[in-house]
Amino acid sequence: MWEQYHHGEIEKGFLVSERFRYTLDKAGYKGDIATLATRMNEEYLSFLATLPLAVPGALELCQRLTSRGLQVNALSNGFKGVQQGKLDSSGLSRYITHVVLSDDCGITKPHRGIFDYALEVCGACASEVVMIGDNPETDIQGAHEAGWKTIYFNLRGEPAIAGTADYEVESLGEILNS
């Protein structure tokens, strides 16, 4: 469903209401699926927003970039309340100047409009920004097509889409050491 959401094939409300309902239905749950799915979604979002986790090297990279006077921003298809909670609980929020979400503009990555919107919010132009992302389509291809430089953080061993990544790393430490 996330894939469908990224491509604008389903709306956020459908994703939120159906992701757990669908799973419970396929698992053969015989109780009140709608009520349990709603509860599961609420618990899941609450849990996500409070996890004190960051990808290894993320804090160090943000510290280094900001100490060099560079602006660090976040661009996500994640949901408003959850994303800010994740940034806060991971310790990253103190380094992030702008958090730009698909919720803010109604456009999801990889569509160009969200990248253009992010530039407007951050007061930047495409030639000045670099997208560091772990999704070869939504992050890297989307940013590339919007004219941004890209660093593909290949976290899962998935190949980059040909011609879209300017650089590819397997750890954020590789960026720190370059």
C-alpha positions as CSV (number, residue, x, y, z in Angstrom):
1,M,0.0,0.0,0.0
2,W,2.9,2.4,0.6
3,E,4.0,1.8,-3.0
4,Q,0.4,2.8,-4.1
5,Y,0.5,5.8,-1.8
6,H,3.8,7.0,-3.2
7,H,2.4,6.8,-6.7
8,G,-0.8,8.7,-5.8
9,E,-2.9,5.6,-6.5
10,I,-4.5,5.7,-3.0
11,E,-5.1,8.5,-0.6
12,K,-3.6,8.8,2.9
13,G,-6.9,8.1,4.5
14,F,-7.3,4.8,2.6
15,L,-3.8,3.7,3.6
16,V,-4.4,4.5,7.2
17,S,-7.7,2.7,7.4
18,E,-6.9,-0.3,5.2
19,R,-3.3,-1.4,6.0
20,F,-4.2,-3.2,9.2
21,R,-7.8,-4.1,8.1
22,Y,-6.4,-5.8,5.0
23,T,-3.8,-7.8,7.0
24,L,-6.4,-8.9,9.6
25,D,-8.8,-9.9,6.8
26,K,-6.1,-11.9,5.0
27,A,-5.1,-13.6,8.3
28,G,-8.7,-14.7,8.8
29,Y,-9.5,-12.6,11.8
30,K,-13.2,-13.2,12.7
31,G,-13.8,-10.3,15.2
32,D,-14.6,-6.7,14.6
33,I,-11.9,-6.0,12.0
34,A,-12.6,-2.2,11.7
35,T,-12.3,-1.5,15.4
36,L,-9.1,-3.6,15.9
37,A,-7.5,-2.2,12.7
38,T,-8.1,1.4,14.0
39,R,-6.6,0.5,17.4
40,M,-3.6,-1.2,15.7
41,N,-3.0,1.8,13.5
42,E,-3.2,4.2,16.5
43,E,-0.8,2.1,18.5
44,Y,1.6,1.6,15.6
45,L,1.8,5.4,14.9
46,S,2.2,6.2,18.6
47,F,5.0,3.6,18.8
48,L,6.8,4.9,15.7
49,A,6.8,8.4,17.0
50,T,8.5,7.5,20.3
51,L,11.3,5.1,19.1
52,P,14.6,6.6,20.1
53,L,16.3,5.3,17.0
54,A,18.4,6.8,14.2
55,V,20.2,5.1,11.4
56,P,23.8,4.6,12.4
57,G,25.8,7.6,11.5
58,A,22.8,9.9,11.1
59,L,23.5,12.1,14.2
60,E,27.2,12.4,13.3
61,L,26.4,13.3,9.7
62,C,23.9,16.0,10.8
63,Q,26.4,17.4,13.4
64,R,29.1,17.6,10.8
65,L,27.0,19.2,8.1
66,T,25.5,21.8,10.4
67,S,29.0,22.5,11.9
68,R,30.1,23.4,8.4
69,G,27.2,25.9,8.1
70,L,25.1,23.7,5.9
71,Q,21.3,23.5,6.3
72,V,19.9,20.0,7.0
73,N,16.3,19.5,6.1
74,A,14.0,16.4,6.0
75,L,11.7,15.5,3.1
76,S,9.3,12.7,3.8
77,N,6.1,11.0,2.8
78,G,5.6,10.1,6.5
79,F,2.7,11.5,8.5
80,K,3.0,14.9,10.2
81,G,2.7,13.9,13.9
82,V,4.7,10.8,13.5
83,Q,7.7,12.3,11.6
84,Q,8.3,15.1,14.1
85,G,8.0,12.6,17.0
86,K,10.6,10.3,15.2
87,L,13.0,13.3,14.7
88,D,12.6,14.4,18.4
89,S,13.0,10.9,19.9
90,S,16.0,10.1,17.8
91,G,17.8,13.4,18.7
92,L,17.9,14.6,15.1
93,S,15.4,17.4,15.3
94,R,17.9,19.8,16.8
95,Y,19.8,19.6,13.5
96,I,16.9,19.9,11.1
97,T,15.9,23.3,9.9
98,H,12.8,22.4,7.9
99,V,10.7,19.3,7.9
100,V,8.8,19.1,4.6
101,L,6.1,16.4,4.4
102,S,3.7,15.2,1.7
103,D,1.0,16.0,4.3
104,D,2.0,19.7,3.9
105,C,1.5,20.0,0.2
106,G,-0.6,17.0,-0.8
107,I,2.1,15.6,-3.1
108,T,4.1,12.5,-2.4
109,K,7.6,11.6,-3.4
110,P,8.6,10.7,-6.2
111,H,6.4,13.3,-7.8
112,R,8.3,16.5,-8.8
113,G,5.9,18.8,-7.1
114,I,7.0,17.9,-3.6
115,F,10.6,18.5,-4.5
116,D,9.8,21.9,-5.9
117,Y,7.7,22.6,-2.8
118,A,10.6,21.7,-0.6
119,L,12.9,24.1,-2.4
120,E,10.4,26.9,-1.9
121,V,10.0,26.1,1.8
122,C,13.8,25.9,2.3
123,G,14.6,28.9,0.2
124,A,17.0,27.0,-2.0
125,C,17.4,26.1,-5.7
126,A,17.9,22.6,-7.1
127,S,21.6,23.2,-7.9
128,E,22.3,23.9,-4.1
129,V,20.8,20.8,-2.6
130,V,21.7,17.1,-2.2
131,M,19.2,14.4,-1.4
132,I,20.5,11.6,0.7
133,G,17.9,8.9,0.6
134,D,17.4,5.2,1.0
135,N,14.6,4.6,-1.4
136,P,15.9,4.3,-5.0
137,E,12.6,5.4,-6.5
138,T,10.9,7.9,-4.2
139,D,14.1,9.6,-2.9
140,I,16.7,9.2,-5.6
141,Q,14.8,9.0,-8.8
142,G,12.4,11.7,-7.7
143,A,15.2,14.1,-6.6
144,H,17.2,13.4,-9.8
145,E,14.2,14.2,-12.0
146,A,13.8,17.4,-10.0
147,G,17.4,18.4,-10.8
148,W,18.9,17.7,-7.4
149,K,22.2,15.9,-6.8
150,T,21.7,12.6,-5.1
151,I,23.4,10.2,-2.7
152,Y,21.8,6.8,-2.6
153,F,22.2,5.3,0.9
154,N,21.9,1.7,-0.2
155,L,20.6,0.4,3.2
156,R,18.9,-2.7,1.8
157,G,21.1,-3.9,-1.0
158,E,18.7,-2.8,-3.7
159,P,20.2,-1.5,-6.9
160,A,19.8,2.2,-7.8
161,I,17.7,3.0,-10.8
162,A,20.2,3.5,-13.6
163,G,21.4,7.0,-14.1
164,T,19.7,8.5,-11.0
165,A,22.3,8.3,-8.2
166,D,25.3,10.7,-8.4
167,Y,26.9,8.7,-5.5
168,E,26.1,5.5,-3.7
169,V,27.1,4.6,-0.2
170,E,26.3,1.6,2.1
171,S,26.8,3.6,5.3
172,L,26.4,7.2,6.3
173,G,30.0,7.0,7.6
174,E,31.1,6.9,4.0
175,I,29.7,10.4,3.5
176,L,31.4,11.6,6.7
177,N,34.8,10.2,5.4
178,S,34.6,11.8,2.0
